[in-house]
Amino acid sequence: MKSPFLAGLAVALAVGPSLAADLPAQKAPAVILPPPPPTWTGAYFGANVGGIFDASGGVVTSAGALFDDTANGAGLAGPTAFGSAAAAALGGNASLNGTGVIGGGQLGFNWQFNSFVVGLEADIQGTTLSSYATTSGAAVEPATGSPVTAQSNLSKSLNYLGTVRGRLGYLITPTLLVYGAGGLAYGGMTFSNGVFLSSTNAAFPLSAVSANYGDARIGWTAGGGVEWMFAPNWSAKIEYLYYDLGSVGATAFAAAPVPGGALLYAAAYQSSARFDGHIVRAGLNYHFHGFAPSPVLAKY
């Protein structure tokens, strides 16, 4: 009785482990970790386009007589004051309010500290900002009773504008940044003042003179914006900036002799304009470190 039972038990013990090895293994399901939060730390570059508007359109023109023919060297009836009349005919204020398109590129670097982002950005843009104005006036030369008329043609334009700005922002959400910015601005501009003088007096020659300013200037800028990281490594922004490059001036000198070589008059016309304005633009940036590494699947 005992032998068959013991023999069967021995066979069962020998075969059991091999059957268990053939059964499918039971593994825990893979655990997918949540995606990591985005990081703003790293370098980036991009492009921008928007509108630019003059903030100070006023142009001030002042005129002064440099010479009057008080010795009657021109051979006219008595001493004349054509220089004073030519100066009195022109002066005052004009308006040069322009609008244009601005566009270019930017590059920068951000450092993220918890919910704060500190960065440095540099950009340069071309602009179509330009404006024109014409003013005119008249005065009477007292000795001869001759009217003197003057016309001034004014123009200014901003050819390019660049900035180097620090940025300080706060993350409303991990992907939405609100920031302020400020720093250095530089730009290339032109400003011109052309003056045309005439009189009904036969001894008064027509005179057309002009003065031009063209150079680069350094100033400052400040503003802020909102930037949204809408995809890994990509962000879009809307930004406002005010810039101020200071004032420039252009002086035109007019002087005319009469037949015989005597100097009839001389006058100067000095005009000044301020180059400052507002920028509203949109931009797109590519970030080299826009997001942390992809999540890893945990296995057990």
Secondary structure as the mmCIF struct_conf table of DSSP 4:
data_model
#
loop_
_struct_conf.conf_type_id
_struct_conf.id
_struct_conf.beg_label_comp_id
_struct_conf.beg_label_asym_id
_struct_conf.beg_label_seq_id
_struct_conf.end_label_comp_id
_struct_conf.end_label_asym_id
_struct_conf.end_label_seq_id
HELX_RH_AL_P HELX_RH_AL_P1 LYS A 2 ASP A 22
BEND BEND1 LEU A 23 LEU A 23
HELX_LH_PP_P HELX_LH_PP_P1 PRO A 24 ALA A 25
HELX_LH_PP_P HELX_LH_PP_P2 ALA A 28 ALA A 30
STRN STRN1 VAL A 31 ILE A 32
HELX_LH_PP_P HELX_LH_PP_P3 LEU A 33 PRO A 37
STRN STRN2 PRO A 38 PRO A 38
STRN STRN3 GLY A 42 ASP A 54
BEND BEND2 ALA A 55 ALA A 55
STRN STRN4 GLY A 58 ASP A 68
TURN_TY1_P TURN_TY1_P1 THR A 70 ALA A 71
TURN_TY1_P TURN_TY1_P2 GLY A 73 ALA A 74
BEND BEND3 LEU A 76 GLY A 78
HELX_RH_AL_P HELX_RH_AL_P2 PHE A 82 ALA A 88
TURN_TY1_P TURN_TY1_P3 ALA A 89 ALA A 89
BEND BEND4 LEU A 90 LEU A 90
STRN STRN5 GLY A 92 SER A 95
STRN STRN6 THR A 99 PHE A 113
TURN_TY1_P TURN_TY1_P4 ASN A 114 SER A 115
STRN STRN7 PHE A 116 THR A 127
STRN STRN8 SER A 130 GLU A 141
TURN_TY1_P TURN_TY1_P5 PRO A 142 GLY A 145
STRN STRN9 SER A 146 THR A 173
TURN_TY1_P TURN_TY1_P6 PRO A 174 THR A 175
STRN STRN10 LEU A 176 SER A 199
BEND BEND5 THR A 200 ASN A 201
TURN_TY1_P TURN_TY1_P7 ALA A 202 ALA A 203
BEND BEND6 PHE A 204 PHE A 204
STRN STRN11 SER A 207 ALA A 231
TURN_TY1_P TURN_TY1_P8 PRO A 232 ASN A 233
STRN STRN12 TRP A 234 PRO A 257
TURN_TY1_P TURN_TY1_P9 PRO A 259 GLY A 260
BEND BEND7 GLY A 261 GLY A 261
STRN STRN13 LEU A 263 HIS A 287
TURN_TY1_P TURN_TY1_P10 PHE A 288 HIS A 289
STRN STRN14 PHE A 291 PHE A 291
HELX_LH_PP_P HELX_LH_PP_P4 ALA A 292 VAL A 296
STRN STRN15 LEU A 297 ALA A 298
#
